[in-house]
Amino acid sequence: MNKLLSKTGCFFKKNVATILTGIGTAGVVITAVSAIKATPKALYSIEEAEKEKGDKLSNKEKIITTTHIYLPTIIIGVSTIACILGANVLNKKQQASLISAYALLQKSYNEYRDKVDELYENSSIVDKEIAKDVYDNTKPSVSSDEKCLFYDMFSKRYFESNKVDVIAAEYHFNRNFTLRGYATLNELYEFLGVDKIDGGDSIGWSIDAGLAFYGYSWVDFEHDFVTTDDGMEVCLISMPFAPTSDYLDSWL
């Protein structure tokens, strides 16, 4: 039942813009039909009111007389406009989010390729060199002896934490992933206690897609250590199976 509810929620989350567009399209038709049906009633009400008054109604009086007749049409029309505007806003947000996600993926790939060309070595050495480069450029530090310096290979950023908290974050992230059937990249960053990234809600992992296309049923994390030139030990966190934008496709 929980998985069914998750799938339903996931479906609406991914397709809400399309759903709103469909409702908006239907709303245009319904608004027109409602207005056509209401018009004869409105004309009759005006005619009766003028007979009772013994004179022509003013524009204000006509509005007062017919408002209750056109009220359903007005409500439908306003709702239709809201759906259309909402779908447009969501489409723009989704497009911007996907662009950010793809830009991040492209940036990661380009940095990786440049280091491979430079070193002609295996990927673990390349990863360490990239981490060192970022360290040299940003000079991160730790606030206490209880903290360690970590480097996320995907988002290319340092953060401080401790090993117990990082392992616990990875476990709880995978627990949610297993129970729900999917998880986003930003959800991982929430557990790690670091800032979310642009596009991080549009890429992720799912059990269905993982088994069908990528060969995973659990999001693995690899920890490697590198020592910088000034003696700082850094733990590198990498993911053998990177998050993808199609992680929800097999759900729908």
C-alpha beads as a LAMMPS data file, in Angstrom:
LAMMPS data file: protein, C-alpha beads

252 atoms
251 bonds

1 atom types
1 bond types

-500.0 500.0 xlo xhi
-500.0 500.0 ylo yhi
-500.0 500.0 zlo zhi

Masses

1 110.0

Atoms # bond

1 1 1 0.000 0.000 0.000
2 1 1 2.804 2.431 0.924
3 1 1 4.581 1.755 -2.334
4 1 1 1.342 2.262 -4.272
5 1 1 0.810 5.599 -2.539
6 1 1 4.416 6.550 -3.258
7 1 1 3.994 5.662 -6.922
8 1 1 0.784 7.679 -7.095
9 1 1 2.423 10.661 -5.443
10 1 1 5.439 10.299 -7.681
11 1 1 3.218 10.165 -10.784
12 1 1 1.466 13.412 -9.858
13 1 1 4.755 15.058 -8.923
14 1 1 6.295 14.268 -12.289
15 1 1 3.187 14.917 -14.392
16 1 1 1.529 17.771 -12.521
17 1 1 2.285 20.260 -15.323
18 1 1 0.699 17.965 -17.920
19 1 1 -2.303 17.347 -15.664
20 1 1 -2.807 21.080 -15.115
21 1 1 -2.534 21.693 -18.860
22 1 1 -5.206 19.059 -19.496
23 1 1 -7.489 20.545 -16.860
24 1 1 -6.910 24.009 -18.295
25 1 1 -7.767 22.836 -21.808
26 1 1 -10.951 21.179 -20.587
27 1 1 -11.722 24.272 -18.536
28 1 1 -11.689 26.489 -21.627
29 1 1 -14.360 24.325 -23.248
30 1 1 -16.440 24.048 -20.064
31 1 1 -16.238 27.813 -19.507
32 1 1 -17.549 28.477 -23.015
33 1 1 -20.392 25.965 -22.638
34 1 1 -21.301 27.343 -19.207
35 1 1 -21.387 30.902 -20.557
36 1 1 -23.607 29.875 -23.470
37 1 1 -26.057 28.154 -21.130
38 1 1 -26.078 31.049 -18.661
39 1 1 -26.691 33.806 -21.218
40 1 1 -30.402 33.070 -21.936
41 1 1 -31.070 32.909 -18.187
42 1 1 -29.283 36.216 -17.691
43 1 1 -31.235 37.900 -20.475
44 1 1 -34.495 36.626 -18.995
45 1 1 -33.536 37.915 -15.525
46 1 1 -32.732 41.349 -16.949
47 1 1 -36.036 41.418 -18.808
48 1 1 -37.994 40.500 -15.683
49 1 1 -36.121 43.042 -13.575
50 1 1 -36.837 45.788 -16.096
51 1 1 -40.547 44.890 -16.086
52 1 1 -40.583 45.092 -12.315
53 1 1 -38.726 48.404 -12.336
54 1 1 -40.668 49.819 -15.245
55 1 1 -37.516 51.138 -16.820
56 1 1 -34.229 50.039 -18.346
57 1 1 -31.604 48.738 -15.942
58 1 1 -28.280 50.508 -15.611
59 1 1 -25.093 48.562 -16.303
60 1 1 -24.481 48.275 -12.564
61 1 1 -27.995 46.917 -12.015
62 1 1 -27.533 44.414 -14.839
63 1 1 -24.338 43.155 -13.212
64 1 1 -26.046 42.801 -9.836
65 1 1 -28.997 41.018 -11.438
66 1 1 -26.932 38.487 -13.420
67 1 1 -23.899 37.888 -11.182
68 1 1 -25.401 34.841 -9.465
69 1 1 -26.214 33.346 -12.888
70 1 1 -22.687 33.795 -14.242
71 1 1 -20.983 32.892 -10.942
72 1 1 -20.311 29.221 -11.890
73 1 1 -18.882 30.395 -15.230
74 1 1 -16.669 32.926 -13.460
75 1 1 -15.386 30.300 -11.009
76 1 1 -14.639 27.840 -13.817
77 1 1 -12.913 30.566 -15.835
78 1 1 -10.716 31.703 -12.949
79 1 1 -9.796 28.090 -12.129
80 1 1 -8.933 27.471 -15.779
81 1 1 -6.643 30.489 -15.893
82 1 1 -4.974 29.373 -12.645
83 1 1 -4.332 25.884 -14.077
84 1 1 -2.850 27.261 -17.289
85 1 1 -0.621 29.736 -15.446
86 1 1 0.392 27.066 -12.917
87 1 1 1.333 24.617 -15.679
88 1 1 3.412 27.293 -17.370
89 1 1 5.277 28.111 -14.151
90 1 1 5.909 24.423 -13.404
91 1 1 7.152 23.782 -16.941
92 1 1 9.625 26.629 -16.612
93 1 1 10.801 25.344 -13.224
94 1 1 11.185 21.793 -14.536
95 1 1 13.089 22.997 -17.581
96 1 1 15.395 25.125 -15.447
97 1 1 15.925 22.244 -13.019
98 1 1 16.773 19.804 -15.810
99 1 1 19.118 22.305 -17.445
100 1 1 20.939 22.738 -14.130
101 1 1 21.174 18.970 -13.658
102 1 1 22.554 18.374 -17.133
103 1 1 24.981 21.283 -16.764
104 1 1 26.296 19.729 -13.552
105 1 1 26.703 16.348 -15.231
106 1 1 28.491 17.926 -18.186
107 1 1 30.820 19.894 -15.908
108 1 1 31.711 16.747 -13.949
109 1 1 32.412 14.837 -17.153
110 1 1 34.579 17.586 -18.628
111 1 1 36.699 17.840 -15.486
112 1 1 37.112 14.080 -15.408
113 1 1 38.099 13.907 -19.086
114 1 1 40.631 16.735 -18.745
115 1 1 42.347 14.988 -15.846
116 1 1 42.445 11.669 -17.693
117 1 1 44.088 13.378 -20.646
118 1 1 46.594 15.002 -18.318
119 1 1 47.552 11.991 -16.201
120 1 1 46.865 8.918 -18.378
121 1 1 46.134 6.978 -15.228
122 1 1 43.231 5.068 -13.679
123 1 1 40.091 6.785 -12.446
124 1 1 40.887 6.589 -8.719
125 1 1 44.039 8.632 -9.246
126 1 1 42.079 11.092 -11.355
127 1 1 39.436 11.448 -8.632
128 1 1 42.082 12.241 -6.051
129 1 1 43.740 14.812 -8.286
130 1 1 40.437 16.565 -8.941
131 1 1 39.744 16.656 -5.192
132 1 1 43.200 18.143 -4.602
133 1 1 42.603 20.800 -7.246
134 1 1 39.326 21.837 -5.617
135 1 1 41.010 21.841 -2.206
136 1 1 43.818 24.088 -3.464
137 1 1 41.290 26.498 -4.960
138 1 1 38.895 26.651 -1.990
139 1 1 41.121 25.861 1.022
140 1 1 38.354 24.332 3.181
141 1 1 38.973 23.671 6.873
142 1 1 37.444 21.790 9.800
143 1 1 36.111 23.535 12.891
144 1 1 37.154 20.958 15.500
145 1 1 39.198 17.811 16.053
146 1 1 35.984 15.767 16.070
147 1 1 35.239 16.752 12.487
148 1 1 36.723 15.408 9.274
149 1 1 36.877 16.890 5.801
150 1 1 34.808 15.147 3.130
151 1 1 34.677 15.706 -0.603
152 1 1 31.589 14.843 -2.649
153 1 1 32.805 13.707 -6.059
154 1 1 29.484 14.377 -7.754
155 1 1 28.858 18.000 -6.752
156 1 1 32.588 18.753 -6.501
157 1 1 32.469 20.347 -3.063
158 1 1 33.915 19.915 0.393
159 1 1 31.998 19.686 3.647
160 1 1 32.883 18.853 7.229
161 1 1 31.294 16.075 9.226
162 1 1 32.368 12.907 10.986
163 1 1 32.521 9.347 9.719
164 1 1 29.700 8.094 11.931
165 1 1 27.294 10.787 10.733
166 1 1 28.193 10.259 7.074
167 1 1 27.689 6.497 7.262
168 1 1 24.406 7.034 9.141
169 1 1 23.253 9.494 6.463
170 1 1 24.042 7.000 3.711
171 1 1 22.186 4.267 5.590
172 1 1 19.044 6.356 6.206
173 1 1 19.092 7.548 2.607
174 1 1 19.203 3.937 1.393
175 1 1 16.500 2.968 3.878
176 1 1 14.184 5.572 2.353
177 1 1 15.258 4.449 -1.105
178 1 1 14.360 0.829 -0.319
179 1 1 11.061 1.554 1.453
180 1 1 9.790 4.089 -1.062
181 1 1 11.414 2.653 -4.164
182 1 1 13.171 5.830 -5.263
183 1 1 15.183 8.784 -3.922
184 1 1 16.586 12.041 -5.264
185 1 1 20.109 13.417 -5.086
186 1 1 19.009 16.340 -2.923
187 1 1 17.503 13.884 -0.447
188 1 1 20.983 12.446 0.039
189 1 1 22.378 15.926 0.639
190 1 1 19.663 16.575 3.219
191 1 1 20.782 13.532 5.196
192 1 1 24.420 14.618 4.894
193 1 1 23.476 18.055 6.208
194 1 1 24.781 19.972 3.192
195 1 1 23.051 22.438 0.909
196 1 1 20.858 21.150 -1.893
197 1 1 21.970 21.810 -5.457
198 1 1 20.103 23.126 -8.483
199 1 1 18.673 20.191 -10.415
200 1 1 19.134 17.834 -7.479
201 1 1 15.413 17.137 -7.254
202 1 1 15.259 16.144 -10.937
203 1 1 17.878 13.384 -10.817
204 1 1 18.058 10.341 -8.592
205 1 1 17.742 6.580 -8.323
206 1 1 14.888 4.070 -8.370
207 1 1 14.885 0.352 -7.667
208 1 1 12.897 -0.427 -10.823
209 1 1 15.163 1.543 -13.161
210 1 1 18.252 0.400 -11.269
211 1 1 17.464 -3.276 -11.733
212 1 1 16.188 -2.904 -15.291
213 1 1 18.831 -0.644 -16.808
214 1 1 21.766 -0.008 -14.493
215 1 1 22.204 -3.125 -12.380
216 1 1 21.725 -1.804 -8.847
217 1 1 19.132 -2.289 -6.106
218 1 1 20.991 -0.296 -3.459
219 1 1 22.840 3.005 -3.831
220 1 1 26.476 2.183 -3.094
221 1 1 28.927 4.743 -1.742
222 1 1 32.687 4.395 -1.974
223 1 1 35.016 6.099 0.487
224 1 1 38.612 6.753 -0.469
225 1 1 41.232 8.856 1.262
226 1 1 43.701 11.362 -0.072
227 1 1 46.226 13.573 1.691
228 1 1 46.617 17.097 0.384
229 1 1 49.967 18.815 -0.065
230 1 1 49.588 20.580 3.292
231 1 1 48.893 17.308 5.138
232 1 1 45.097 17.447 5.399
233 1 1 43.435 14.020 5.111
234 1 1 40.281 14.094 3.033
235 1 1 37.650 11.381 2.590
236 1 1 36.376 11.196 -0.986
237 1 1 32.761 10.065 -1.404
238 1 1 31.831 8.672 -4.799
239 1 1 28.879 6.747 -6.210
240 1 1 29.512 3.911 -8.697
241 1 1 25.981 4.440 -10.006
242 1 1 25.428 8.144 -10.562
243 1 1 21.922 9.643 -10.316
244 1 1 20.046 9.922 -13.607
245 1 1 17.176 12.017 -14.928
246 1 1 15.235 8.952 -16.125
247 1 1 15.105 7.296 -12.700
248 1 1 11.295 7.533 -12.524
249 1 1 10.505 6.479 -16.096
250 1 1 9.896 2.822 -15.261
251 1 1 7.385 3.836 -12.566
252 1 1 5.012 5.511 -14.970

Bonds

1 1 1 2
2 1 2 3
3 1 3 4
4 1 4 5
5 1 5 6
6 1 6 7
7 1 7 8
8 1 8 9
9 1 9 10
10 1 10 11
11 1 11 12
12 1 12 13
13 1 13 14
14 1 14 15
15 1 15 16
16 1 16 17
17 1 17 18
18 1 18 19
19 1 19 20
20 1 20 21
21 1 21 22
22 1 22 23
23 1 23 24
24 1 24 25
25 1 25 26
26 1 26 27
27 1 27 28
28 1 28 29
29 1 29 30
30 1 30 31
31 1 31 32
32 1 32 33
33 1 33 34
34 1 34 35
35 1 35 36
36 1 36 37
37 1 37 38
38 1 38 39
39 1 39 40
40 1 40 41
41 1 41 42
42 1 42 43
43 1 43 44
44 1 44 45
45 1 45 46
46 1 46 47
47 1 47 48
48 1 48 49
49 1 49 50
50 1 50 51
51 1 51 52
52 1 52 53
53 1 53 54
54 1 54 55
55 1 55 56
56 1 56 57
57 1 57 58
58 1 58 59
59 1 59 60
60 1 60 61
61 1 61 62
62 1 62 63
63 1 63 64
64 1 64 65
65 1 65 66
66 1 66 67
67 1 67 68
68 1 68 69
69 1 69 70
70 1 70 71
71 1 71 72
72 1 72 73
73 1 73 74
74 1 74 75
75 1 75 76
76 1 76 77
77 1 77 78
78 1 78 79
79 1 79 80
80 1 80 81
81 1 81 82
82 1 82 83
83 1 83 84
84 1 84 85
85 1 85 86
86 1 86 87
87 1 87 88
88 1 88 89
89 1 89 90
90 1 90 91
91 1 91 92
92 1 92 93
93 1 93 94
94 1 94 95
95 1 95 96
96 1 96 97
97 1 97 98
98 1 98 99
99 1 99 100
100 1 100 101
101 1 101 102
102 1 102 103
103 1 103 104
104 1 104 105
105 1 105 106
106 1 106 107
107 1 107 108
108 1 108 109
109 1 109 110
110 1 110 111
111 1 111 112
112 1 112 113
113 1 113 114
114 1 114 115
115 1 115 116
116 1 116 117
117 1 117 118
118 1 118 119
119 1 119 120
120 1 120 121
121 1 121 122
122 1 122 123
123 1 123 124
124 1 124 125
125 1 125 126
126 1 126 127
127 1 127 128
128 1 128 129
129 1 129 130
130 1 130 131
131 1 131 132
132 1 132 133
133 1 133 134
134 1 134 135
135 1 135 136
136 1 136 137
137 1 137 138
138 1 138 139
139 1 139 140
140 1 140 141
141 1 141 142
142 1 142 143
143 1 143 144
144 1 144 145
145 1 145 146
146 1 146 147
147 1 147 148
148 1 148 149
149 1 149 150
150 1 150 151
151 1 151 152
152 1 152 153
153 1 153 154
154 1 154 155
155 1 155 156
156 1 156 157
157 1 157 158
158 1 158 159
159 1 159 160
160 1 160 161
161 1 161 162
162 1 162 163
163 1 163 164
164 1 164 165
165 1 165 166
166 1 166 167
167 1 167 168
168 1 168 169
169 1 169 170
170 1 170 171
171 1 171 172
172 1 172 173
173 1 173 174
174 1 174 175
175 1 175 176
176 1 176 177
177 1 177 178
178 1 178 179
179 1 179 180
180 1 180 181
181 1 181 182
182 1 182 183
183 1 183 184
184 1 184 185
185 1 185 186
186 1 186 187
187 1 187 188
188 1 188 189
189 1 189 190
190 1 190 191
191 1 191 192
192 1 192 193
193 1 193 194
194 1 194 195
195 1 195 196
196 1 196 197
197 1 197 198
198 1 198 199
199 1 199 200
200 1 200 201
201 1 201 202
202 1 202 203
203 1 203 204
204 1 204 205
205 1 205 206
206 1 206 207
207 1 207 208
208 1 208 209
209 1 209 210
210 1 210 211
211 1 211 212
212 1 212 213
213 1 213 214
214 1 214 215
215 1 215 216
216 1 216 217
217 1 217 218
218 1 218 219
219 1 219 220
220 1 220 221
221 1 221 222
222 1 222 223
223 1 223 224
224 1 224 225
225 1 225 226
226 1 226 227
227 1 227 228
228 1 228 229
229 1 229 230
230 1 230 231
231 1 231 232
232 1 232 233
233 1 233 234
234 1 234 235
235 1 235 236
236 1 236 237
237 1 237 238
238 1 238 239
239 1 239 240
240 1 240 241
241 1 241 242
242 1 242 243
243 1 243 244
244 1 244 245
245 1 245 246
246 1 246 247
247 1 247 248
248 1 248 249
249 1 249 250
250 1 250 251
251 1 251 252
